[in-house]
């Protein structure tokens, strides 16, 4: 993403902001445990009232779990942009957040009671899970600023997200996932319709 304008802005001492969103689609009978990890991280973020340390540790746990489940990676995608103005970066991050939140079945319900007597004892388990991770950070991260629709590139990209948190370079983090609730299912047709950007890895 380096350009003449990038080099000029570096020369004038401007801060470089990057906003990036990564999609990872996992498929198989064993993806359900990751749904538990995602919901737990989301619940902890809500209970901490948005504490950035809690959200960051949740991001690390999510990325580590996705890396461990690489046998189930089916497809991926990423997008992003570089800004030299923090306000513009913030606006774009909000845009990505809103889009992720509106994706099919991406709204968890952390207020749902778990002791509902009418709740079925066994819930259908989805074979498809799409995780959407949006971050904003300062500086450069070449392993995130490239096409991640490749197994090796995706692995490096997820590791970079972890490193950015530990380097205290992340300004904002948002994780969405579909389906967000146990019992909801994301079938192949819904996947193609709602996540057209995904490319097989």
C-alpha positions in Angstrom: 0.0 0.0 0.0 3.0 2.2 -0.1 2.7 5.1 -2.6 4.3 8.5 -3.3 1.7 10.1 -1.1 2.6 7.6 1.7 6.2 8.6 1.4 5.4 12.3 1.4 3.2 12.0 4.5 6.0 10.0 6.2 8.5 12.7 5.3 6.2 15.4 6.8 5.8 13.4 10.0 2.1 12.5 9.7 0.8 9.5 11.6 -0.3 6.6 9.4 -3.6 4.9 10.4 -4.7 1.5 9.0 -8.2 0.1 9.3 -8.5 -3.6 8.3 -11.2 -6.3 8.4 -10.4 -10.0 8.1 -13.0 -12.7 7.3 -12.3 -16.3 8.1 -14.8 -19.1 7.1 -14.4 -22.4 9.0 -16.3 -25.5 8.0 -16.7 -28.9 9.6 -18.3 -30.8 12.4 -15.7 -29.5 14.9 -16.2 -25.7 14.5 -18.9 -25.4 17.3 -16.3 -25.1 20.1 -15.0 -21.9 18.5 -18.5 -20.5 18.8 -18.2 -20.9 22.5 -14.8 -19.1 22.5 -16.3 -16.2 20.5 -19.4 -15.9 22.7 -17.3 -16.0 25.9 -15.0 -13.3 24.6 -18.0 -11.2 23.7 -19.7 -11.6 27.0 -16.5 -10.7 28.9 -16.2 -7.6 26.7 -19.8 -6.6 27.6 -19.3 -7.3 31.3 -16.1 -5.3 31.4 -18.0 -2.4 29.9 -15.6 -2.1 27.0 -12.3 -2.4 28.9 -9.7 -2.5 26.1 -7.4 -4.9 27.9 -10.3 -7.4 28.2 -11.2 -7.0 24.5 -7.6 -7.3 23.4 -7.1 -10.5 25.4 -10.3 -11.8 23.9 -8.9 -11.0 20.4 -5.7 -12.9 21.2 -7.7 -16.0 22.4 -9.9 -15.9 19.3 -6.9 -15.6 16.9 -5.1 -18.4 18.7 -8.1 -20.7 18.4 -8.6 -19.9 14.7 -4.9 -20.7 14.1 -5.2 -24.0 16.0 -8.3 -24.9 13.8 -6.5 -24.3 10.5 -7.6 -27.8 9.3 -11.2 -26.3 9.1 -10.3 -23.1 7.2 -12.5 -23.1 4.1 -12.3 -19.5 2.7 -11.1 -16.0 3.7 -11.1 -12.4 2.6 -9.8 -9.1 3.8 -10.2 -5.4 3.1 -8.9 -2.2 4.5 -7.5 1.3 3.9 -4.8 3.7 4.9 -5.5 7.1 6.4 -3.5 10.1 7.5 -6.3 11.5 9.5 -7.6 9.9 12.7 -11.2 11.1 12.2 -11.4 9.6 8.7 -9.9 6.3 10.0 -12.6 6.3 12.7 -15.4 6.9 10.3 -14.2 4.0 8.1 -13.9 1.7 11.1 -17.5 2.6 12.1 -18.6 1.8 8.5 -17.0 -1.7 8.7 -18.4 -2.2 12.2 -21.9 -1.4 11.0 -21.6 -3.7 8.0 -20.3 -6.6 10.1 -23.2 -6.1 12.6 -25.8 -6.3 9.8 -24.4 -9.5 8.3 -26.7 -12.6 8.5 -27.1 -14.1 12.0 -24.3 -12.0 13.5 -26.1 -10.7 16.6 -25.4 -12.6 19.8 -27.9 -12.3 22.7 -25.9 -12.0 25.9 -29.1 -11.3 27.9 -30.7 -14.6 27.0 -31.6 -16.8 29.9 -30.0 -20.3 29.9 -32.6 -21.9 32.1 -35.6 -21.7 29.8 -37.7 -24.8 30.4 -38.9 -24.7 26.7 -35.4 -24.7 25.4 -34.7 -27.9 23.5 -32.1 -30.2 25.1 -30.1 -30.6 21.9 -29.5 -27.8 19.5 -28.6 -28.2 15.8 -24.9 -27.6 15.3 -23.7 -25.4 12.4 -21.1 -26.7 10.1 -20.2 -23.2 8.9 -18.8 -20.3 10.9 -17.6 -16.9 9.6 -15.5 -14.7 11.9 -15.1 -11.0 11.1 -12.3 -9.2 12.8 -12.0 -5.4 12.3 -9.0 -3.5 13.8 -7.6 0.0 13.6 -3.9 0.6 14.3 -1.0 3.1 13.8 1.9 2.5 11.5 2.4 -0.4 9.1 1.7 -4.1 9.2 2.7 -5.6 5.8 1.3 -9.1 6.8 -2.2 -7.6 7.2 -1.9 -5.1 4.3 -1.9 -7.9 1.7 -4.3 -10.4 0.2 -5.1 -13.0 3.0 -7.1 -15.4 0.8 -4.1 -17.8 1.0 -3.4 -20.2 3.9 0.1 -19.0 4.7 -0.9 -15.3 4.3 -3.9 -15.8 6.6 -1.7 -17.5 9.2 0.7 -14.6 9.2 -2.2 -12.1 9.2 -3.8 -13.7 12.3 -0.4 -13.7 14.1 0.1 -10.1 13.2 -3.2 -9.2 14.9 -1.9 -10.8 18.1 1.4 -9.0 17.8 -0.3 -5.6 17.2 -2.2 -6.0 20.5 0.9 -6.9 22.5 2.8 -4.0 20.8 0.0 -1.7 22.1 -0.5 -0.4 18.5 -4.3 -1.3 18.2 -6.6 1.7 18.6 -9.9 -0.2 18.1 -11.0 -3.9 17.9 -14.3 -5.4 16.9 -15.3 -9.0 16.4 -18.5 -10.3 14.8 -19.3 -13.9 13.9 -22.1 -15.7 12.0 -24.0 -17.6 13.3 -23.7 -15.8 16.7 -26.0 -18.2 18.7 -25.9 -21.9 19.3 -28.7 -23.5 17.4 -28.6 -21.1 14.5 -27.3 -22.6 11.2 -25.5 -21.0 8.3 -26.0 -23.2 5.2 -24.0 -23.0 1.9 -26.7 -20.9 0.2 -26.8 -18.3 3.0 -23.0 -18.3 3.1 -22.7 -17.4 -0.7 -25.5 -14.8 -0.4 -24.3 -13.0 2.7 -20.5 -13.4 2.4 -19.8 -13.0 -1.4 -16.3 -11.7 -0.8 -15.0 -15.0 0.5 -12.3 -16.8 -1.6 -11.4 -20.5 -1.0 -8.0 -21.0 0.7 
